[in-house]
Amino acid sequence: MAANQSKRLLPLAAMEKILKQCGAERVSDKAKVALKNVIEDIAEEIAENAVKLALHAGRKTVKAGDVKLAAK
């Protein structure tokens, strides 16, 4: 688990909070980890596309518009 923890970007407590805000009474540890992994995978894909958009526009800086466009 030590190797997994170093890659942890989003806290599990935040995953539980999201699930509870959506109506869950109780949330298992496996559910928190699953949601975290899915969100991190999606975020990584969006970030990669946002960087490509910024580079294509001749910029080194990734802007909010790049992220929004990459998320579509």
N, C-alpha and C positions, 0 to 999 in steps of 0.2 A: 504493500500500500504506500510505502514511502515514495516510490517512483511516481505513482499516480498523484500524490499530494503536491509534488513540485509543479505539476502542470495545472493544478487547480486554479482557475481564474475566477470562477464565480462561487461564492460561499453556498453551502448546502442550506443554510438558514434562509437565504433569499429564495431558494427553490420552494421550500416549505411555505414561505409567506405567499408566494405567487399562487401555489395550489390552493391554499386556504382562502385567499381572496376570491378564488374562482369557485368556492363552495365546498371544498373538501373539509370534512370534520377532522379526519386523521390522515397522516401521510407517512408511508413507510420509508425507511432509509433507502431502499432500492428505487423507489419512485423518485426521490430527490435526486439520486445519482443519475437516473435515466434522463430526467428533465435537464439536468445540468449538462450532460453529454450532448444531448440533442441541440440545446441552445448554443453551446460552444461550437459545435460543428457548423451550424447555420451562420453564426457570427464570423467564424473563420472564412467561410466561403464569401460572405458579403465583404469582409475586409480585403480579401485578395482582389475581388472585382473592383472595389473602390480604389485601391492602389493602382490597378491597371488603368482605370479611368483618369486618375490624376496624372499618371505618366503620359498617357495618350494626349492629354491637354497641355503637356509640356511643363507640368508642375511637379515639385517634390512634395508639396503639402497636400494632404488629403483633406478635402473640405466636406462639410455636411451634405452638400448637394451630391457629391460623389457617393457617399454612403447611401443616401436616399435613392439615387438612381440604381446603385448596385443591388439594393434590396428588392427592387421591382422584378 
